[in-house]
Amino acid sequence: MLFKPKLARLTDEELMQKIGRGSEAALTELYQRYSASLLRYFTRMLWSNRAMAEDFLHDLFLKIIHNPHQFDTARKFSTWVYSVAHNMCKNEYRKNENRILLAKDETPYHNYDLDREMDLTSANNRITLLLETLNEEDKTIFLLRYEDELSIQEISQVVFMPEGTVKSRLFYLRKQLATELNQYRIVLKEKSV
């Protein structure tokens, strides 16, 4: 029978307590648990810029190393770490507000001429483009739910929004994305005729 290493059996919150006491091994374990999903989150939230996402991931874990006392061990770690990541992205959006507005002006999601130029293999790119048209809060909610698989309650805590509002936003986001993807499918069908 195989046994998990001692640290692997600890909860995230227990690992944070050990990190607060200077345990590098606990930090490594926490990094292994969260780095891949946080990197995906940052990549999606930061205009699919992998290098920037890696920098943000690095900065996030530096915050954990240098300020482990900021984590309240009575809270769930996953909710807290996504709250920190969410706030980092919000700050970046504020810094780059003009760039985002220009990007939205150049690639409006109702531009059907752009759809006609895309072929069947670019459906995934279309979804990414549609996600980029969402405001920062909606994009966060959508990615936390469908990519990182957080519960409604956890998302509510990350974005500081009532659960009912999160549910409502997700409903309308699914509806909006389904409409856009359906229009894209119609354009593709016309193109192939």
C-alpha positions in Angstrom: 0.0 0.0 0.0 1.3 3.4 -1.0 1.3 6.2 1.5 1.0 9.9 0.7 3.9 12.0 1.9 3.0 13.8 5.1 2.6 17.2 3.5 0.3 15.8 0.8 -2.2 14.7 3.5 -2.4 18.2 5.0 -5.2 20.6 4.0 -4.4 23.9 2.2 -5.1 25.8 5.4 -2.7 23.6 7.4 0.0 24.2 4.7 -0.5 27.9 5.0 0.1 27.7 8.8 3.4 25.8 8.0 4.3 28.4 5.4 3.8 31.1 8.1 6.4 29.2 10.2 8.8 29.2 7.3 8.3 25.8 5.7 9.5 25.8 2.1 8.3 22.2 1.6 4.7 23.4 2.5 5.0 26.2 -0.1 6.2 23.7 -2.7 3.2 21.4 -2.0 0.7 24.4 -2.2 2.4 25.5 -5.4 2.0 22.0 -6.9 -1.7 22.0 -6.0 -2.6 25.4 -7.4 -0.1 26.6 -9.9 -1.6 25.0 -13.0 -5.2 26.2 -12.4 -4.0 29.7 -11.3 -1.8 29.9 -14.5 -4.9 29.0 -16.6 -6.9 31.6 -14.8 -4.3 34.4 -15.2 -3.8 33.5 -18.9 -7.5 33.8 -19.6 -7.9 36.9 -17.6 -4.8 38.7 -19.0 -5.6 38.7 -22.7 -4.1 35.2 -23.2 -0.7 36.6 -22.5 1.2 33.5 -21.2 4.3 35.4 -20.2 2.2 38.0 -18.2 0.2 35.2 -16.6 3.5 33.5 -15.5 4.7 36.7 -14.0 1.4 37.2 -12.1 1.6 33.6 -10.8 5.1 34.3 -9.6 4.0 37.5 -7.9 1.1 35.8 -6.3 3.3 33.2 -4.7 5.7 35.9 -3.6 2.8 37.5 -1.8 2.1 34.2 -0.1 5.8 33.8 0.9 6.3 37.3 2.1 2.9 37.8 3.8 1.5 34.5 4.9 0.0 36.2 7.9 -2.5 37.9 5.6 -4.3 34.6 5.1 -7.0 33.9 7.8 -6.7 30.2 8.4 -10.4 30.1 9.4 -11.2 30.8 5.7 -10.9 28.3 2.8 -7.6 28.8 1.1 -8.9 28.2 -2.5 -11.4 31.1 -2.1 -8.8 33.4 -0.6 -6.1 32.7 -3.3 -8.6 33.3 -6.1 -9.7 36.5 -4.4 -6.1 37.6 -4.4 -5.7 36.6 -8.1 -8.9 38.4 -9.0 -7.7 41.6 -7.3 -4.4 41.4 -9.1 -6.2 41.2 -12.4 -8.5 44.1 -11.5 -5.5 46.2 -10.7 -3.9 45.3 -14.1 -7.2 46.2 -15.9 -7.2 49.6 -14.2 -3.6 50.2 -15.3 -4.4 49.2 -18.9 -7.9 50.6 -19.3 -7.1 52.5 -22.5 -5.6 49.5 -24.1 -8.6 47.3 -23.3 -11.0 49.9 -24.7 -8.9 50.1 -27.9 -8.9 46.3 -28.3 -12.6 46.2 -27.8 -13.1 48.9 -30.5 -10.9 47.0 -32.9 -12.5 43.6 -32.4 -16.2 44.0 -31.7 -18.0 40.7 -31.2 -20.8 41.6 -33.6 -18.4 41.9 -36.5 -19.9 39.2 -38.8 -17.3 39.9 -41.5 -14.7 38.6 -39.1 -16.8 35.5 -38.6 -16.9 34.8 -42.4 -13.1 34.8 -42.5 -12.8 32.2 -39.9 -12.9 28.5 -40.8 -14.2 25.5 -38.8 -11.0 24.9 -37.0 -11.1 28.3 -35.4 -14.1 27.6 -33.2 -12.0 27.6 -30.1 -10.4 30.9 -31.1 -14.0 32.3 -31.4 -14.8 31.2 -27.9 -11.7 32.9 -26.6 -12.6 36.1 -28.6 -16.0 36.1 -27.1 -14.6 35.7 -23.6 -12.4 38.7 -24.3 -15.5 40.9 -25.1 -16.9 40.3 -21.6 -16.2 42.8 -18.8 -13.7 41.8 -16.2 -16.2 40.7 -13.6 -18.3 38.5 -16.0 -15.2 36.9 -17.4 -13.9 36.1 -13.9 -17.3 34.6 -12.9 -17.4 32.5 -16.1 -13.9 31.2 -15.9 -14.1 30.4 -12.2 -17.2 28.4 -12.8 -16.5 26.6 -16.0 -12.7 26.4 -16.1 -11.7 26.3 -12.5 -14.9 24.6 -11.4 -15.5 26.6 -8.3 -18.9 26.5 -6.7 -21.4 29.4 -6.8 -20.7 30.0 -3.1 -16.9 30.1 -3.7 -17.3 32.4 -6.6 -19.5 34.7 -4.5 -16.7 34.9 -1.9 -14.0 35.6 -4.6 -15.9 38.4 -6.3 -17.7 39.8 -3.2 -21.1 39.3 -4.8 -24.3 37.7 -3.5 -24.8 34.1 -4.7 -28.1 35.0 -6.4 -26.3 37.6 -8.4 -23.6 35.1 -9.4 -26.2 32.6 -10.6 -28.0 35.4 -12.5 -24.8 36.5 -14.2 -23.9 33.0 -15.2 -27.4 32.4 -16.7 -27.1 35.5 -18.8 -23.5 34.8 -19.8 -24.4 31.3 -21.0 -27.3 32.8 -22.9 -25.1 35.5 -24.5 -22.4 33.1 -25.4 -24.9 30.5 -26.8 -26.4 33.2 -29.0 -23.1 34.4 -30.3 -21.9 30.8 -31.0 -25.2 30.0 -32.7 -24.7 33.1 -35.0 -21.2 31.9 -35.7 -22.5 28.5 -36.6 -25.0 30.0 -39.0 -22.2 32.1 -40.6 -20.1 29.0 -41.0 -23.0 27.1 -42.5 -23.6 29.9 -45.1 -19.8 29.9 -45.9 -19.8 26.1 -46.6 -22.8 26.3 -48.9 
